[in-house]
Amino acid sequence: MSIIIKDEAGIAAMRTACKLAAEVLDYITPHVQPGVTTNELDRLCHNYMLEVQGTIPAPLNYAPQGHKPYPKSICTSINHQVCHGIPNDKPLKKGDILNIDITVIKDGWHGDSSRMFMVGGEAAASIAARRLCSITFDAMWKGIVQVKPGATLGDIGHAVQQYVENSGYSVVREFCGHGIGRGFHEEPQVLHYGKPGTLDVLQPGMIFTIEPMVNAGRRDIKESNDGWAIVTKDRSLSAQWEHTVLVTPTGYEVLTVSEGTPPPPAFV
């Protein structure tokens, strides 16, 4: 499968879908509180997508080869869960860290973004948890700022890996960013590790996600019994942030931006 270069109409459609994904994250933010269940967050997001936005939740019944259909509309990964956590009836606790991953479909186009949340507010989270979330956010942006025509996917991966490992953390290798558009997962794969100057050369019109998963401990992961959630083998905390990015003629444009999107770090 080759990389799909989006035309002006496709880019405009992706801007819309990606902004809507970010707006679901804005909407759910005040509901992330101690005592709420991730099932309740899923229900709220599902209804907001369908009834307010007129979007379709892409994860619901998504079934890549070898997987049973995903049963919920959002992914909620808590503490040592790396990604693809399935919402359930267990209440969130003060001090938990939570990734909410949203993908919506609008007029056939996918918008994909995720954010970290500290349950009970930043003061409730441990210093270690706060630092992990912050370094992971910066690592995503270290990758984003590499994006421009003529740069390579290896440049992105290298920038993320260097920053994460120099901060004393590890990068998950089995999961990566991906091209996105009419398909949920398109070419290319966007690794969060690698060597500069390697892999595909970036061209204007390419759209893909940058979504590093960073572990406080070792990078080793395993699949949990539900067939979806991925956890750290050593049960160390894991964090992830995700934006969808367009390669422009002069650099990059982050598409998953809304009123509540955290601003870029100072180095950007």
C-alpha positions as CSV (number, residue, x, y, z in Angstrom):
1,M,0.0,0.0,0.0
2,S,1.4,3.4,-0.9
3,I,1.2,6.7,0.9
4,I,-1.9,8.7,-0.1
5,I,-1.2,12.4,-0.8
6,K,-4.2,14.4,0.1
7,D,-5.5,17.1,-2.3
8,E,-7.0,20.4,-1.2
9,A,-10.5,18.9,-0.8
10,G,-9.1,16.1,1.3
11,I,-7.1,18.4,3.4
12,A,-10.1,20.6,4.1
13,A,-12.2,17.5,5.1
14,M,-9.4,16.3,7.4
15,R,-9.2,19.8,9.1
16,T,-12.9,19.4,9.9
17,A,-12.7,15.8,11.2
18,C,-9.5,16.5,13.2
19,K,-11.0,19.6,14.9
20,L,-14.1,17.6,15.8
21,A,-11.9,14.9,17.4
22,A,-10.1,17.6,19.5
23,E,-13.5,19.0,20.5
24,V,-14.6,15.7,21.9
25,L,-11.6,15.8,24.2
26,D,-12.5,19.4,25.2
27,Y,-16.1,18.2,25.9
28,I,-15.0,15.3,28.1
29,T,-12.3,17.1,30.1
30,P,-14.6,18.5,32.9
31,H,-16.1,15.0,33.4
32,V,-12.8,13.3,34.2
33,Q,-13.1,13.3,38.0
34,P,-12.5,10.8,40.8
35,G,-15.4,8.4,41.1
36,V,-16.5,8.5,37.4
37,T,-16.2,5.3,35.4
38,T,-14.6,5.0,32.0
39,N,-17.8,3.5,30.8
40,E,-19.6,6.7,31.7
41,L,-16.9,8.7,29.9
42,D,-17.4,6.4,26.9
43,R,-21.2,6.9,27.0
44,L,-20.8,10.7,27.2
45,C,-18.4,10.8,24.3
46,H,-20.5,8.4,22.2
47,N,-23.6,10.6,22.6
48,Y,-21.7,13.8,22.0
49,M,-20.3,12.4,18.7
50,L,-23.6,11.1,17.4
51,E,-26.0,13.7,18.7
52,V,-24.0,17.0,18.8
53,Q,-21.4,16.5,16.1
54,G,-23.0,14.1,13.7
55,T,-19.8,12.1,13.7
56,I,-19.2,8.3,13.9
57,P,-16.9,6.9,16.6
58,A,-14.3,5.0,14.6
59,P,-13.2,2.5,17.3
60,L,-16.6,1.1,17.8
61,N,-16.7,-2.4,16.3
62,Y,-13.3,-1.8,14.7
63,A,-11.8,-5.2,14.0
64,P,-8.3,-5.4,12.4
65,Q,-7.1,-8.8,11.4
66,G,-6.6,-11.1,14.4
67,H,-8.8,-9.0,16.7
68,K,-12.3,-9.3,17.9
69,P,-14.3,-6.1,17.3
70,Y,-13.5,-3.3,19.7
71,P,-16.6,-2.9,21.9
72,K,-16.5,0.8,22.8
73,S,-16.4,4.3,21.2
74,I,-13.2,5.6,22.9
75,C,-10.0,4.1,24.3
76,T,-9.2,4.8,28.0
77,S,-5.8,3.7,29.2
78,I,-5.1,4.1,32.9
79,N,-1.7,4.2,34.7
80,H,0.3,1.1,33.4
81,Q,-2.0,0.6,30.4
82,V,-0.1,1.7,27.4
83,C,-3.0,1.9,24.8
84,H,-6.3,0.4,23.7
85,G,-7.7,0.2,27.2
86,I,-11.4,-0.7,27.1
87,P,-13.8,1.4,29.2
88,N,-15.3,-0.4,32.1
89,D,-17.3,0.1,35.4
90,K,-14.3,0.6,37.7
91,P,-14.3,4.2,39.1
92,L,-11.3,6.4,38.5
93,K,-9.2,7.2,41.6
94,K,-7.6,10.5,42.6
95,G,-4.1,10.5,41.3
96,D,-4.7,8.1,38.4
97,I,-3.3,9.1,35.0
98,L,-5.6,8.5,32.1
99,N,-5.1,8.6,28.3
100,I,-8.3,9.2,26.3
101,D,-7.9,8.4,22.6
102,I,-10.6,9.8,20.3
103,T,-11.1,9.0,16.6
104,V,-14.2,10.4,14.8
105,I,-15.4,9.9,11.3
106,K,-17.0,12.9,9.5
107,D,-18.2,12.6,5.9
108,G,-15.9,9.6,5.5
109,W,-12.7,11.2,6.9
110,H,-11.0,10.3,10.2
111,G,-9.8,12.7,12.9
112,D,-7.5,11.2,15.6
113,S,-6.1,12.7,18.8
114,S,-5.4,11.7,22.4
115,R,-4.6,13.5,25.6
116,M,-3.4,12.7,29.1
117,F,-5.5,13.5,32.1
118,M,-4.6,13.6,35.8
119,V,-7.6,12.5,37.8
120,G,-8.3,15.0,40.6
121,G,-6.1,17.6,38.9
122,E,-2.3,18.0,38.6
123,A,-1.8,18.3,42.4
124,A,-3.4,14.9,42.9
125,A,-0.9,13.1,40.7
126,S,2.6,12.0,41.9
127,I,5.6,14.0,40.8
128,A,6.7,11.0,38.8
129,A,3.4,10.8,37.0
130,R,3.4,14.6,36.3
131,R,6.9,14.4,34.9
132,L,6.1,11.4,32.7
133,C,3.0,13.1,31.2
134,S,5.0,16.3,30.6
135,I,8.0,14.6,29.0
136,T,5.7,12.6,26.7
137,F,3.9,15.8,25.6
138,D,7.2,17.4,24.8
139,A,8.4,14.2,23.0
140,M,5.4,14.4,20.7
141,W,6.3,18.0,19.9
142,K,9.9,17.1,19.4
143,G,8.6,14.8,16.6
144,I,6.2,17.3,15.2
145,V,8.7,20.1,14.7
146,Q,10.8,17.8,12.5
147,V,8.0,17.7,9.9
148,K,8.7,19.5,6.7
149,P,9.0,18.5,3.0
150,G,12.3,16.7,2.4
151,A,12.7,15.5,6.0
152,T,12.2,11.8,6.7
153,L,10.2,9.6,9.0
154,G,13.5,8.6,10.6
155,D,14.1,12.2,11.6
156,I,10.8,12.2,13.5
157,G,11.5,8.9,15.2
158,H,15.0,9.9,16.1
159,A,14.0,13.2,17.7
160,V,11.3,11.5,19.8
161,Q,13.6,8.6,20.9
162,Q,16.5,10.9,21.8
163,Y,14.4,13.1,23.9
164,V,12.6,10.3,25.7
165,E,15.7,8.2,26.4
166,N,17.8,11.3,27.5
167,S,15.0,12.0,30.0
168,G,15.4,8.5,31.5
169,Y,12.3,6.9,30.0
170,S,11.7,4.3,27.2
171,V,9.7,4.4,24.0
172,V,7.2,1.6,23.1
173,R,8.2,0.2,19.7
174,E,5.4,-2.2,18.9
175,F,2.9,0.7,18.3
176,C,3.4,3.8,16.2
177,G,1.8,6.7,14.4
178,H,0.1,6.1,11.1
179,G,-1.2,7.7,8.0
180,I,-4.8,8.7,8.2
181,G,-7.6,10.0,6.0
182,R,-10.5,8.0,4.5
183,G,-8.8,5.0,6.2
184,F,-8.4,4.8,10.0
185,H,-4.8,3.4,9.6
186,E,-3.1,4.2,6.3
187,E,0.6,4.2,5.2
188,P,3.1,5.3,6.4
189,Q,3.9,3.8,9.8
190,V,5.4,6.6,11.9
191,L,7.9,5.0,14.3
192,H,8.8,6.9,17.5
193,Y,12.5,5.7,17.3
194,G,15.0,5.5,14.5
195,K,17.9,7.0,12.6
196,P,17.9,10.5,11.0
197,G,17.7,10.5,7.2
198,T,16.0,7.0,6.9
199,L,12.6,5.8,5.8
200,D,10.1,7.7,3.7
201,V,10.7,11.3,2.6
202,L,8.0,13.7,3.7
203,Q,6.0,15.5,0.9
204,P,3.3,18.2,1.1
205,G,-0.2,16.6,1.4
206,M,0.9,13.7,3.6
207,I,-1.2,13.4,6.8
208,F,-0.3,11.2,9.7
209,T,-0.4,10.9,13.5
210,I,2.5,11.4,15.9
211,E,1.6,9.6,19.1
212,P,4.6,8.4,21.3
213,M,3.9,5.9,24.0
214,V,6.4,6.5,26.8
215,N,7.0,4.1,29.8
216,A,8.5,5.2,33.1
217,G,10.2,1.8,33.3
218,R,11.3,-0.6,30.5
219,R,9.8,-0.5,27.1
220,D,8.6,-4.1,27.2
221,I,4.8,-4.6,26.9
222,K,2.2,-7.3,26.8
223,E,-1.4,-7.8,25.8
224,S,-3.9,-8.1,28.6
225,N,-6.6,-10.9,28.7
226,D,-9.3,-8.8,27.0
227,G,-7.4,-9.1,23.7
228,W,-7.1,-5.3,23.3
229,A,-5.5,-3.4,26.2
230,I,-1.7,-3.2,26.1
231,V,0.1,-2.9,29.5
232,T,3.7,-2.4,30.6
233,K,5.4,-5.7,31.5
234,D,6.9,-4.2,34.6
235,R,3.7,-2.4,35.6
236,S,5.4,1.0,35.3
237,L,3.4,4.0,34.4
238,S,2.9,4.8,30.7
239,A,1.8,8.0,29.0
240,Q,0.8,9.0,25.4
241,W,-0.2,12.1,23.6
242,E,-1.3,12.2,19.9
243,H,-1.8,14.8,17.3
244,T,-2.7,14.5,13.6
245,V,-0.3,16.5,11.4
246,L,-0.3,17.7,7.8
247,V,2.9,18.2,5.8
248,T,2.6,21.7,4.3
249,P,4.8,23.2,1.5
250,T,6.8,25.0,4.2
251,G,6.6,22.8,7.3
252,Y,3.7,21.4,9.2
253,E,0.2,22.1,10.4
254,V,-1.3,20.4,13.5
255,L,-4.9,19.5,12.5
256,T,-6.2,18.2,15.9
257,V,-6.6,21.7,17.4
258,S,-9.5,23.1,19.3
259,E,-10.1,25.8,22.0
260,G,-9.1,23.4,24.8
261,T,-6.0,21.9,23.1
262,P,-2.9,22.4,25.3
263,P,-0.6,24.9,23.7
264,P,2.8,23.8,22.3
265,P,5.7,23.8,24.7
266,A,8.1,26.8,24.9
267,F,10.7,25.3,22.5
268,V,8.3,25.2,19.6
